[in-house]
Structures are given as structure tokens and as C-alpha cells.
Amino acid sequence: MFYHASNIPNITRLEPRVSNHGVPLIYFSEKRENVLVYLSNAIEKYCKETGFEYNGKWQKWGPYGFDKNGVQCITEYYKNALESTYRGVSAYIYSVEAIETPGISVKIPFAATSGAPVDVAGVEYVPDAYEAILEAERHGLIRIERYDQLDEKTREWNRATIIKEYENAVDHPEYRHFIKGNFGDIIAD
């Protein structure tokens, strides 16, 4: 099985959309727990909650990586990031049995893409993405590195990265709004 997260209900056929790679694709994971991070977009959620008007393509925030065993590791790069991004968010995890037209190869463990529409085989309603992530953590399926646990090396990397991200986001006012709102100690007016 392959899994895909969406906040759109009642999908029976997944369709490719222009992705971060600039080509129409559908992204999947062979591991259900790996799509939990896609149940909410931190940037979009923050902007909507703070009344920031934006009509363009939402920038994505992907605060995760994988350890040497292929376990997804979610990092909180700002205080309460996990809870503020996922608590109270309901969404869906769609499953498909096979991908007949693979898309481009992506360097993400257990990920797959499709360049063509794929029929949905099953759907799981997730009433609270935050609770689903914590449940996956309790079962050892993912690991969470909380903000208060970040070591000094990670904090310095985060500081440098956020400054660079803010400077490079000239064409993404929604991303700049998100950064200023959550990293105000790094980005000064």
C-alpha cells in the first residue's frame, strides 16, 4: 500500500498537482505514519489564524528528516510548533494499492510519486492530526525532537537557516509572515 494525506474529503481518484519539483505529481509514502506531517501546513494554518490574506501557492514547511534506521524524525524548530500546527486539524489519509505510472524519483525514504491519476483503495479519517502524531510516537513509528530539547548546534543551524530563508522568501509574503510570527527572536523588524 501507498499513503497520501489530504484535507480534502471524498476523494476517489488522486490527481497529480504541480509540486515542489515543478512537475505534476502525487506524493506517497509506503509508511502510513510518514504522511502524518502532511495533514497540516504550518505556514497556511498560521497565516489563516492570524488573518493574513494570501491568494498564491502556499509555501510548505517540512520540519522532518529520517534517522539512520529510516524512522521519520519531526523537529520543533520553534516553541510548541507541533501542537500549533496539528492540534485540532482533521484530515484524511488515502491509500492506493499500486502506482502504475511512477513519477520522478525523490530522495525521501519510503516515498514514491505518480505522474498519472491513481484510484483510491481506502480512506482513513484522522480527527486530530496532533493526537495521531503523538500516537505514532508512542508506538515508536516516528520520533519527535521537541524545541526545549534542541542542542546548541541545532539552535545555531536553525538561526542561520531562518535568516537565510527569510532573506530568500522575497516572493513569498506568506512565508515571511510565518517566519516573523514564529521566529521573532531571530528576525527583527
Buried (B, 14 or more C-beta within 10 A) or exposed (E): EBBBBBBEEEEEEBEBEEBEEEEBBBBBBEBBBBBBBBBBBBBBBBBBEEEBEBEEEBBEBEBBBBEEEEBBEBBBBBEEBBEBBBBEBBBBBBBBEEBEEEBEEBEBBBBBBBBBEBEBEEBEEBEBBBEBBBBBBEEEBBBBBEBEEBEEEBEEEBBEEBBEBBEEBEEBBBBBBBBBBBBEEBBEE
